[in-house]
Amino acid sequence: MQINNVGWFEIGSDRPKETQEFYSKLFGWKFIEYNDMENKYYNILEPGQKFPTGGILDTDSTDTKIPEYSTFYILVEDVPAMVKKAEEAGGKVIWGPVTDKTGLTFVRLEDNGGHQFGMFSSPQ
């Protein structure tokens, strides 16, 4: 993965098992439960990949019900610095930044047209 490139995608689903079955049958994706967050989350392992490239968030496991979605995340060096830059460009934070137990930091934003995307940085 390179800085400022898409490094992750995510699907939010209130029926994550059915969503997993769909993509497993369609593309042969495998799913690994990820327990380093408060919410139920499943990493996606695409065929031929050594590491996950995406995930499914169980939207029913969140504190407040959020709509289903799909989005992408950009790998950045410094999430707080890039959030500031995004806000200066007319974007806004939807939630986060959040740092999980492994030190991965991520944030969800809207661009200046209201389109959702995310950014993340690896543990230092």
Disulfide bonds with the S-S distance in Angstrom:
none
